[in-house]
Amino acid sequence: MNDLHIRHAHLTDIDAVLQFWREAAEGTSISDDHDGMTGLLARDPEALLLAERDGVLVGTVIAGFDGWRCSAYRLAVHPDFRRQGIATALREAAEQRFRSLGGRRVDAMVLEANERAHHAWAAGGYHREDHWRRWVKPL
């Protein structure tokens, strides 16, 4: 894993990340567009972590912190690079970011039908909280 480099995304990465998510991520988000990404990076320039191998984008995670809640979104690894510890490295980098900001607990948004993701998060010590449900309203 020594050849894996994790860094913060920049505005110049937006198009590549959006393309990457179309290939590697499960599902889509209402914010999966240039405006959504620009807003994220303007609000929190260190929230989007990218994993690269030999300069090639192989994984992402959004590690957002609002001062109260640590939230992990868009943990995705390119299909050609799965089962190589990239998701674990990204999850650990996100957790380190949260700890450094004073975070106390991480909430991970995981699609109900994404069984592979359930296993990846469980392997990192996460568990479902079935007594909560997410309520949303697009703006």
Sequence and secondary structure as in RCSB ss.txt:
>XXXX:A:sequence
MNDLHIRHAHLTDIDAVLQFWREAAEGTSISDDHDGMTGLLARDPEALLLAERDGVLVGTVIAGFDGWRCSAYRL
AVHPDFRRQGIATALREAAEQRFRSLGGRRVDAMVLEANERAHHAWAAGGYHREDHWRRWVKPL
>XXXX:A:secstr
 TTEEEEE  GGGHHHHHHHHHHH SS  TT SHHHHHHHHHH TTSEEEEEETTEEEEEEEEEE SS EEEEEE
EE GGGTTSSHHHHHHHHHHHHHHHTT   EEE   TT HHHHHHHHHTT    TT        
